[in-house]
Amino acid sequence: MKVQEHISPIEQYVIDFVRKLRSDKKITQEDIANILEVSRSYIGDIESPNTRAKYNMTHVNALADYFNMSPQAFFPEKALKLSGSKIDKSSKAKSKKTMKKNK
């Protein structure tokens, strides 16, 4: 699969997961569109590397409900690395300390 440059790694992961689920269940883009109450062309846009369309949390929840799965199944077990992230590890550590203080 060609990775969409304007889609984050986590968004691409969800797109790929739904595409594989669709393939494994032998259902069409039209079927996914009906589940989500969107157009078939929108699902085509999501799966196309040339558009910015992507699934949102409501879509993930609806698909998880339809397939009797946890929404967690649509996401990787661990966080994905962001390429080109401007946040360094020291900033993350400071942020964690601030979060603990605010509890």
C-alpha positions, 0 to 999 in steps of 0.5 A, spaced: 500 500 500 502 506 498 502 511 504 499 517 504 503 523 505 498 527 508 495 522 513 498 521 519 501 514 521 495 512 526 490 514 520 494 510 515 494 504 520 486 505 521 485 505 513 489 499 512 486 495 518 479 497 515 481 495 508 484 488 510 477 487 515 473 489 508 477 484 504 477 478 509 470 479 510 469 479 503 465 486 503 465 492 498 466 499 499 459 500 498 457 495 504 462 499 509 459 506 506 452 503 508 454 501 515 457 508 516 451 512 512 456 515 507 457 515 500 461 509 497 465 514 493 467 517 500 470 510 502 474 510 495 477 517 497 479 514 504 482 508 501 485 512 495 493 515 496 491 521 493 486 524 498 486 527 505 479 523 507 480 518 513 476 515 518 474 519 524 472 516 531 465 515 530 466 511 524 471 507 528 466 506 533 460 504 528 464 499 524 467 496 531 459 495 533 457 492 526 463 487 527 462 486 534 469 488 536 472 493 540 474 499 537 481 498 540 482 492 535 482 498 530 489 501 533 496 498 534 498 495 540 503 501 542 503 508 539 506 509 532 512 514 532 511 520 528 516 522 523 519 529 523 515 530 530 518 537 533 517 534 540 523 532 543 523 527 549 525 532 554 519 536 552 515 529 553 518 528 560 516 535 562 509 534 560 508 528 564 511 531 570 506 537 569 500 532 568 502 528 575 502 535 578 495 537 576 492 530 578 
